[in-house]
Amino acid sequence: MAEAEQFPERAEYLAARDLIVQKLGWQCEVWGGYLLVAGGWCLAQKEDVFQLVGLAALLAGLGLLGWVTRRRVTRTALCVRGDRVGIYRRGRLDMEVAREDIVLLRTSILNTVKFALAPCMGVFLGLIPVVDAFRAPAGGLALLDVAAGVALSVSAGVSLVFLIYTRHVWRVLQLPCKSRVWAAEDFRVSRQEASRLGYE
């Protein structure tokens, strides 16, 4: 495409090959699903306080899954033309910036280790009812409690894998924003797509 060519107002007017579409991780799906399981576990308990917590967890899980579904439909996309980049948000041209206005963020292994502590703790906490099930007499621990523990361990383990993958396999670019709240937006892309913007 010619460098002087104008960016169209809507992303749908561009060919798919001309767009670099934001990659989203899967943390929201993982924890949204877990909240549904945790909510079901709470609702199965007899105490009234668990009923309220369970209902809140179910609503939070559904809200999180609904939010991420909407976010996937309205992902940010970039169109590169020479030294100019069109930023499309919710399918419309939001900004046109110079290529150098997009910054590659370097991922810190130390920060990854810090972020990984919470999912690692979740894995071990989820194993507690599983271990207790082997030590308790037959029928001493409800199968539902064991299932809830397994769900926490699996969710935390998958979350840990996705955390490492999205931080160290993908590239994170920082895009300028017009928002009054956020000055920049993190934009994850594959290494191949980052190379189209001049980042290796």
Helices and strands as residue ranges (DSSP letters): G 11-13, G 16-18, E 19-21, H 27-43, H 48-73, E 77-81, E 84-89, E 92-98, G 99-101, E 103-105, H 109-135, H 143-168, E 171-176, E 184-189, H 191-196
